[in-house]
Amino acid sequence: MNEIKRRDFLKIGTAGLSGVLASKMLHHEARASLLQESMMGYNAPPLEVVRIGFVGVGLQGTSHVENLLKIKGTEVRAVCDIVESKVQRAQEMCVRAGFKQPDGYSRSDTDYKRMCERDDLDLVFIATPWEWHVPMCLEAMKTAKHAAVEVPAALTIEQCWQLVESSEKTRKHCIMMENCNYDKVEMMILNMVKKGFFGELLHAECGYLHDLRDVKHDLEGEGLWRRKHAMQRNGDFYPTHGLGPVAQCLDINRGNYFDYLVSVGTKTRGLHLYAIEKFGAESPQAKEEFTLSDVVTTLIKTMNGETIIVKHDTSSPRPYSRDILIQGTKGIVRKYPEPKIYIEGKSKPHSWEPVDEYMKQYMHPIWVELEEQSKGAGHGGMDFIEDFRLINSLLKGVEPDMDVYDAAAISAVVELSGNSVSLNGEPVKFPDFTDGKWKMQRNLHVMEM
């Protein structure tokens, strides 16, 4: 039994899912001896300086490098990218900022391994195409570095287990860099949720609704790999931007957990029609076949009884939205198409009101502290705040705002949603990456400053 990994027990427990009442997992006692020590609440030793190796300095990666160069207590010592000119650009940025030029790594797709072998790095920051996220995180932790990775952290349940088990074994953090957790409105909503303004929470809605047809048909950059995923798989590929903030409001992994989900997908039309319009009906692009549903809708039930609707649509003409909505027993708030709120006893009956006055009074303390420093940074400043919080946790040796269990639980939606779509919308249960420790009440660190 000791030779069987705990994720194999969980696979047994979730095999053959054709309804909510799937075959039960084996007892906790049978798995207890197989577990590594949990990373929940783990405080790594504080660092005097966070020495960083960066992998992937394209558009988003470069934005992170710019932020890190402005944050006291950081040194970018190494930069890796398969495009040498991008490495050189990042090196020049560091020199212009007054730092020593970091070493460059661009020999091959796997040159990140050579970078990770260095003994003068504390953190490997990863901003690469999705399929590289897990191999790079595992290499970083195996070589005694913390890992910070762009979203989603993983694409499969097996990969989620790999991240969890590696983090537990190495005692190194694996942090998913979900920038939308630090959006100004989302953080105000979180602050008000924790202060009880909406009462007991009942329901949430969120998603990633972003017209990426042009990006996916770009023959350079992200289009090269994003289009490939849309051809090969179905499901919600990108649940984290919406689900990350909602999970914090619902105390996921902190007394609550995702129980099961149901996902359905529409027919596939948008990317093909766009190719015809842009390149012509006889073009190679118009002959490409896609698997991804234009709209994937997922319903999640939590252990504490709340419901969450998560939508994914990157193939339709539409304005950008993350569709954020929180409903409680005392009120409701939503962000898109413009922030509106209704609180029973405060708002005019049956009428939305703007959030402006609430923002003045209930802006999250982190935004109060960092808004000035974040000006000019990516995505309205939330990228800077995200990076600042990461470095702050490593310098102080405190629990990060998101841990490896958060990364796994939210990223698990990628595969689970695809499984449910393929089963015509049948319920699929979430693996318990925490081995029941989600039941422990613990504070959300981002609320503790």
C-alpha positions as CSV (number, residue, x, y, z in Angstrom):
1,M,0.0,0.0,0.0
2,N,2.8,2.4,0.8
3,E,3.9,2.0,-2.9
4,I,0.6,3.4,-4.1
5,K,0.6,7.2,-4.5
6,R,-2.4,9.0,-2.9
7,R,-3.5,10.4,-6.3
8,D,-4.0,6.8,-7.4
9,F,-6.4,6.3,-4.5
10,L,-8.2,9.3,-5.6
11,K,-8.3,8.1,-9.2
12,I,-9.9,4.9,-7.9
13,G,-12.4,7.0,-5.9
14,T,-13.4,9.2,-8.9
15,A,-13.3,6.5,-11.6
16,G,-16.3,5.9,-13.7
17,L,-18.1,9.1,-12.8
18,S,-21.5,9.1,-14.4
19,G,-23.3,10.9,-11.6
20,V,-22.9,12.8,-8.4
21,L,-22.8,9.7,-6.3
22,A,-19.6,8.3,-7.7
23,S,-17.9,5.4,-6.0
24,K,-16.5,6.6,-2.7
25,M,-12.8,7.2,-2.0
26,L,-10.9,4.8,0.3
27,H,-10.8,5.8,3.9
28,H,-8.5,8.5,5.1
29,E,-6.8,6.0,7.4
30,A,-5.7,3.9,4.4
31,R,-4.0,6.9,2.8
32,A,-2.6,8.7,5.9
33,S,0.8,6.9,5.7
34,L,1.3,7.9,2.1
35,L,1.1,11.7,2.6
36,Q,3.8,14.2,2.6
37,E,3.6,17.0,5.2
38,S,1.0,19.6,4.1
39,M,2.1,23.0,2.7
40,M,-1.0,24.6,4.2
41,G,0.2,27.5,6.4
42,Y,3.8,26.7,5.6
43,N,6.2,29.7,6.2
44,A,9.4,29.2,4.2
45,P,12.6,30.8,5.8
46,P,12.7,34.5,5.1
47,L,15.0,35.8,2.4
48,E,17.1,39.0,2.6
49,V,17.0,39.2,-1.2
50,V,14.8,37.2,-3.6
51,R,17.2,36.1,-6.4
52,I,15.1,35.3,-9.5
53,G,15.5,33.2,-12.6
54,F,12.9,34.2,-15.2
55,V,11.6,31.8,-17.9
56,G,9.6,33.2,-20.8
57,V,10.0,37.0,-21.5
58,G,7.4,37.6,-24.1
59,L,4.6,40.1,-23.6
60,Q,3.4,39.1,-20.1
61,G,6.8,38.0,-19.0
62,T,8.4,41.3,-19.9
63,S,5.7,43.1,-17.9
64,H,6.6,41.0,-14.8
65,V,10.3,41.8,-15.2
66,E,9.5,45.5,-15.3
67,N,7.5,45.2,-12.1
68,L,10.2,43.1,-10.3
69,L,12.9,45.7,-11.1
70,K,10.8,48.2,-9.2
71,I,10.3,46.1,-6.1
72,K,12.9,46.5,-3.4
73,G,14.6,43.2,-2.4
74,T,14.7,41.5,-5.8
75,E,17.5,40.6,-8.1
76,V,16.9,39.2,-11.6
77,R,20.0,37.0,-12.0
78,A,19.0,34.9,-15.0
79,V,16.7,35.1,-18.0
80,C,15.6,32.2,-20.2
81,D,13.7,32.2,-23.5
82,I,14.0,30.2,-26.7
83,V,14.1,33.6,-28.6
84,E,17.6,35.1,-27.9
85,S,16.5,38.6,-28.8
86,K,13.9,38.5,-26.0
87,V,16.5,37.4,-23.6
88,Q,18.7,40.4,-24.7
89,R,15.8,42.8,-24.3
90,A,15.2,41.6,-20.7
91,Q,18.9,41.9,-20.0
92,E,18.9,45.5,-21.3
93,M,15.9,46.3,-19.1
94,C,17.8,45.2,-16.0
95,V,20.9,47.2,-16.9
96,R,18.9,50.3,-17.6
97,A,17.3,49.9,-14.2
98,G,20.7,50.0,-12.6
99,F,21.2,46.3,-12.0
100,K,23.9,43.9,-13.1
101,Q,23.1,42.2,-16.4
102,P,21.5,38.8,-15.7
103,D,22.9,35.7,-17.4
104,G,21.0,34.6,-20.5
105,Y,19.8,31.1,-21.4
106,S,18.4,30.4,-24.9
107,R,20.2,27.3,-26.3
108,S,17.1,25.2,-26.6
109,D,13.6,24.5,-25.4
110,T,15.1,22.8,-22.3
111,D,17.7,25.3,-21.4
112,Y,15.6,26.3,-18.4
113,K,17.0,23.1,-16.8
114,R,20.5,24.5,-17.0
115,M,19.4,27.7,-15.4
116,C,17.7,25.8,-12.6
117,E,20.9,24.0,-11.8
118,R,22.4,27.3,-10.5
119,D,22.7,27.5,-6.7
120,D,22.2,31.3,-6.6
121,L,18.5,31.4,-7.3
122,D,15.6,31.5,-4.8
123,L,12.7,31.7,-7.2
124,V,12.0,30.6,-10.8
125,F,9.3,32.7,-12.4
126,I,7.5,31.1,-15.3
127,A,5.6,32.9,-18.1
128,T,5.6,30.5,-21.0
129,P,3.0,28.6,-23.1
130,W,0.8,26.4,-20.9
131,E,2.3,23.0,-21.8
132,W,5.6,24.1,-20.2
133,H,4.2,25.3,-16.9
134,V,4.3,22.0,-15.0
135,P,7.7,20.7,-16.3
136,M,9.3,24.0,-15.4
137,C,7.7,24.2,-11.9
138,L,8.8,20.6,-11.2
139,E,12.4,21.4,-12.3
140,A,12.5,24.5,-10.1
141,M,11.3,22.7,-7.0
142,K,13.5,19.7,-7.6
143,T,16.5,22.1,-7.7
144,A,15.4,23.8,-4.4
145,K,13.8,26.9,-5.8
146,H,10.3,28.3,-5.2
147,A,8.2,28.3,-8.3
148,A,5.8,31.1,-9.5
149,V,3.8,30.3,-12.6
150,E,1.4,32.0,-14.9
151,V,-2.1,30.7,-15.4
152,P,-3.4,28.0,-15.5
153,A,-0.8,26.2,-13.4
154,A,-1.6,22.8,-14.9
155,L,-3.7,21.3,-17.7
156,T,-4.5,17.9,-16.3
157,I,-5.4,16.3,-12.9
158,E,-2.2,14.3,-13.0
159,Q,-0.2,17.5,-13.4
160,C,-2.0,19.0,-10.5
161,W,-1.0,16.1,-8.3
162,Q,2.6,16.4,-9.5
163,L,2.7,20.0,-8.4
164,V,1.2,19.2,-5.0
165,E,3.4,16.3,-4.3
166,S,6.6,18.1,-5.4
167,S,5.8,21.1,-3.3
168,E,5.1,19.0,-0.3
169,K,8.3,16.9,-0.8
170,T,10.7,19.7,-1.5
171,R,9.1,22.2,1.0
172,K,9.1,24.8,-1.8
173,H,6.2,27.0,-2.7
174,C,4.4,26.6,-6.0
175,I,2.4,29.7,-6.5
176,M,-0.1,30.4,-9.4
177,M,0.2,34.0,-10.4
178,E,-3.5,34.9,-10.8
179,N,-3.4,38.7,-11.4
180,C,-7.2,39.1,-11.4
181,N,-7.2,38.3,-7.6
182,Y,-5.6,41.7,-7.3
183,D,-8.0,43.7,-9.4
184,K,-9.2,46.8,-7.7
185,V,-12.9,46.1,-7.9
186,E,-12.5,42.4,-7.1
187,M,-10.5,43.2,-4.0
188,M,-13.1,45.7,-2.9
189,I,-15.7,43.0,-3.3
190,L,-13.5,40.5,-1.3
191,N,-13.1,43.1,1.5
192,M,-16.8,43.6,1.7
193,V,-17.5,39.9,1.6
194,K,-15.2,39.3,4.6
195,K,-16.8,42.2,6.4
196,G,-20.2,40.5,6.0
197,F,-22.0,43.0,3.8
198,F,-23.6,40.4,1.6
199,G,-24.5,38.0,4.4
200,E,-24.0,34.3,3.9
201,L,-22.9,33.7,0.4
202,L,-25.1,31.6,-1.9
203,H,-24.0,31.9,-5.5
204,A,-21.3,33.4,-7.7
205,E,-20.7,33.8,-11.4
206,C,-17.5,34.4,-13.3
207,G,-15.7,33.6,-16.4
208,Y,-13.2,34.5,-19.1
209,L,-15.1,36.1,-22.0
210,H,-12.5,37.6,-24.4
211,D,-12.6,37.8,-28.2
212,L,-9.3,36.1,-29.0
213,R,-10.1,35.1,-32.6
214,D,-7.5,37.4,-34.0
215,V,-4.9,36.2,-31.5
216,K,-5.6,32.6,-32.2
217,H,-5.2,33.1,-36.0
218,D,-2.0,35.1,-35.6
219,L,0.8,33.1,-37.2
220,E,3.3,34.4,-34.6
221,G,3.3,34.8,-30.9
222,E,0.5,33.3,-28.8
223,G,-1.5,32.3,-31.8
224,L,1.0,29.5,-32.5
225,W,0.1,27.6,-29.3
226,R,-3.3,28.9,-28.4
227,R,-4.7,27.7,-31.7
228,K,-3.3,24.3,-31.2
229,H,-5.1,23.8,-27.9
230,A,-8.4,24.9,-29.6
231,M,-7.9,22.2,-32.2
232,Q,-7.0,19.4,-29.8
233,R,-9.2,19.7,-26.7
234,N,-12.6,20.9,-25.4
235,G,-13.5,22.4,-22.0
236,D,-12.8,25.5,-20.1
237,F,-9.1,26.1,-20.8
238,Y,-8.8,29.3,-18.8
239,P,-10.9,29.2,-15.7
240,T,-8.6,31.0,-13.3
241,H,-9.2,34.7,-14.1
242,G,-12.8,34.4,-12.9
243,L,-12.6,31.5,-10.5
244,G,-9.5,32.8,-8.6
245,P,-11.3,35.9,-7.1
246,V,-14.5,33.9,-6.5
247,A,-12.7,31.1,-4.7
248,Q,-11.2,33.6,-2.3
249,C,-14.7,35.0,-1.5
250,L,-16.0,31.4,-0.9
251,D,-13.0,30.3,1.3
252,I,-12.0,27.5,-1.0
253,N,-9.3,25.4,0.7
254,R,-10.0,27.4,3.9
255,G,-13.1,25.7,5.3
256,N,-14.8,25.1,1.9
257,Y,-13.9,23.2,-1.3
258,F,-15.2,22.4,-4.8
259,D,-17.4,19.3,-4.7
260,Y,-18.3,18.6,-8.3
261,L,-18.9,20.3,-11.6
262,V,-21.1,19.9,-14.6
263,S,-20.0,21.4,-18.0
264,V,-21.6,21.7,-21.4
265,G,-20.4,23.2,-24.6
266,T,-21.9,24.8,-27.6
267,K,-21.2,24.0,-31.2
268,T,-17.9,25.2,-32.7
269,R,-18.2,28.0,-35.2
270,G,-16.4,31.2,-34.3
271,L,-12.7,30.4,-35.2
272,H,-13.7,28.8,-38.5
273,L,-16.0,31.7,-39.6
274,Y,-13.3,34.2,-38.6
275,A,-10.7,32.4,-40.7
276,I,-13.0,32.5,-43.8
277,E,-13.6,36.2,-43.3
278,K,-10.0,37.1,-42.7
279,F,-8.1,34.7,-45.0
280,G,-10.7,33.5,-47.5
281,A,-12.7,30.4,-47.9
282,E,-10.0,28.5,-49.8
283,S,-7.2,29.5,-47.4
284,P,-5.3,26.9,-45.3
285,Q,-6.6,28.6,-42.2
286,A,-10.2,28.1,-43.3
287,K,-9.6,24.4,-43.7
288,E,-8.4,24.0,-40.1
289,E,-10.7,22.1,-37.8
290,F,-11.4,23.1,-34.2
291,T,-12.6,21.1,-31.2
292,L,-13.1,23.8,-28.6
293,S,-16.8,24.8,-28.1
294,D,-17.4,28.5,-28.7
295,V,-19.0,28.8,-25.3
296,V,-18.3,26.4,-22.4
297,T,-20.5,26.8,-19.3
298,T,-19.6,25.1,-16.1
299,L,-21.7,24.8,-12.9
300,I,-19.7,24.0,-9.7
301,K,-21.3,23.0,-6.4
302,T,-19.2,23.6,-3.3
303,M,-19.0,21.5,-0.2
304,N,-20.7,24.3,1.8
305,G,-23.6,24.5,-0.6
306,E,-22.9,27.4,-2.8
307,T,-23.1,27.3,-6.6
308,I,-20.7,28.9,-9.1
309,I,-21.3,29.5,-12.8
310,V,-18.1,29.7,-14.8
311,K,-18.1,30.6,-18.5
312,H,-15.4,30.4,-21.2
313,D,-15.7,32.1,-24.5
314,T,-12.7,33.2,-26.6
315,S,-14.2,32.6,-30.0
316,S,-17.1,35.0,-30.3
317,P,-17.4,38.7,-31.1
318,R,-18.0,40.4,-27.8
319,P,-16.6,43.0,-25.3
320,Y,-14.2,41.7,-22.7
321,S,-15.7,40.5,-19.4
322,R,-14.9,38.3,-16.4
323,D,-18.6,38.3,-15.5
324,I,-17.9,38.7,-11.7
325,L,-21.0,38.4,-9.5
326,I,-21.4,37.5,-5.9
327,Q,-24.9,36.9,-4.3
328,G,-25.5,36.6,-0.6
329,T,-28.4,36.6,1.8
330,K,-28.1,40.3,2.3
331,G,-27.2,41.6,-1.1
332,I,-25.5,41.2,-4.5
333,V,-22.6,42.8,-6.4
334,R,-21.4,42.5,-9.9
335,K,-18.5,44.0,-11.9
336,Y,-19.5,43.8,-15.6
337,P,-20.6,45.6,-17.8
338,E,-20.0,48.2,-15.0
339,P,-19.7,47.7,-11.3
340,K,-23.1,47.7,-9.5
341,I,-24.2,46.8,-6.0
342,Y,-27.4,46.2,-4.1
343,I,-27.4,45.8,-0.3
344,E,-30.7,45.2,1.4
345,G,-31.5,48.1,3.8
346,K,-28.9,50.4,2.3
347,S,-29.8,50.5,-1.5
348,K,-33.0,51.8,-3.0
349,P,-35.4,48.7,-3.1
350,H,-35.0,46.6,-6.2
351,S,-32.4,49.0,-7.7
352,W,-28.8,48.7,-8.5
353,E,-26.5,51.5,-7.4
354,P,-22.9,52.4,-8.5
355,V,-20.0,51.1,-6.3
356,D,-18.2,54.5,-6.3
357,E,-19.1,55.4,-2.7
358,Y,-18.4,51.9,-1.5
359,M,-15.0,51.9,-3.2
360,K,-14.1,55.1,-1.3
361,Q,-14.9,53.4,2.0
362,Y,-14.1,49.8,1.4
363,M,-11.2,49.8,-1.0
364,H,-9.0,46.9,0.0
365,P,-6.1,48.0,2.3
366,I,-3.5,46.5,-0.1
367,W,-4.8,48.9,-2.8
368,V,-4.7,51.8,-0.4
369,E,-1.1,51.0,0.3
370,L,0.1,50.2,-3.2
371,E,-2.1,52.1,-5.7
372,E,0.5,54.9,-6.2
373,Q,3.3,52.4,-6.8
374,S,1.2,50.4,-9.2
375,K,0.4,53.2,-11.6
376,G,1.4,52.4,-15.1
377,A,1.8,48.7,-14.5
378,G,0.0,46.1,-16.6
379,H,-3.7,45.4,-16.4
380,G,-4.5,48.6,-14.5
381,G,-1.8,48.0,-11.8
382,M,-2.9,44.7,-10.6
383,D,0.1,42.9,-12.1
384,F,2.4,45.1,-10.0
385,I,0.4,44.4,-6.8
386,E,0.5,40.6,-7.6
387,D,4.2,40.7,-8.0
388,F,4.7,42.8,-4.9
389,R,2.7,40.4,-2.8
390,L,4.8,37.4,-4.1
391,I,8.1,39.1,-3.2
392,N,6.7,40.3,0.1
393,S,5.8,36.8,1.2
394,L,9.2,35.4,0.4
395,L,11.1,38.3,2.0
396,K,9.1,38.0,5.2
397,G,8.9,34.2,5.2
398,V,5.1,34.2,5.4
399,E,2.4,32.1,3.7
400,P,1.8,33.3,0.2
401,D,-1.6,34.6,-0.8
402,M,-2.2,31.5,-2.9
403,D,-0.6,28.1,-2.3
404,V,-0.1,25.0,-4.3
405,Y,-3.5,23.6,-3.3
406,D,-5.2,26.8,-4.7
407,A,-3.3,26.3,-7.9
408,A,-4.3,22.7,-8.2
409,A,-8.0,23.1,-7.3
410,I,-8.6,26.0,-9.7
411,S,-6.5,24.5,-12.5
412,A,-8.3,21.2,-12.1
413,V,-11.3,22.7,-13.9
414,V,-9.4,22.5,-17.2
415,E,-9.5,18.7,-17.4
416,L,-12.7,18.2,-15.3
417,S,-14.7,20.5,-17.5
418,G,-13.5,18.7,-20.6
419,N,-14.4,15.4,-19.1
420,S,-17.9,16.6,-18.3
421,V,-18.5,18.0,-21.7
422,S,-17.4,14.7,-23.3
423,L,-19.9,12.9,-21.0
424,N,-22.8,15.2,-22.2
425,G,-22.8,17.2,-19.1
426,E,-22.6,14.5,-16.4
427,P,-21.3,15.5,-13.0
428,V,-17.6,15.0,-12.3
429,K,-16.1,15.2,-8.8
430,F,-13.1,17.2,-7.8
431,P,-10.1,15.3,-6.4
432,D,-9.2,16.4,-2.9
433,F,-5.6,17.7,-3.2
434,T,-5.6,18.6,0.5
435,D,-6.5,15.2,1.8
436,G,-9.3,16.7,3.8
437,K,-7.3,19.6,5.2
438,W,-9.5,22.0,3.4
439,K,-11.9,21.6,6.3
440,M,-9.6,23.5,8.6
441,Q,-10.6,27.1,9.1
442,R,-7.6,29.3,8.3
443,N,-7.3,32.9,7.3
444,L,-6.9,34.1,3.8
445,H,-3.5,35.7,3.9
446,V,-4.3,38.5,1.5
447,M,-6.7,39.8,4.1
448,E,-3.9,40.0,6.7
449,M,-1.5,42.3,4.9
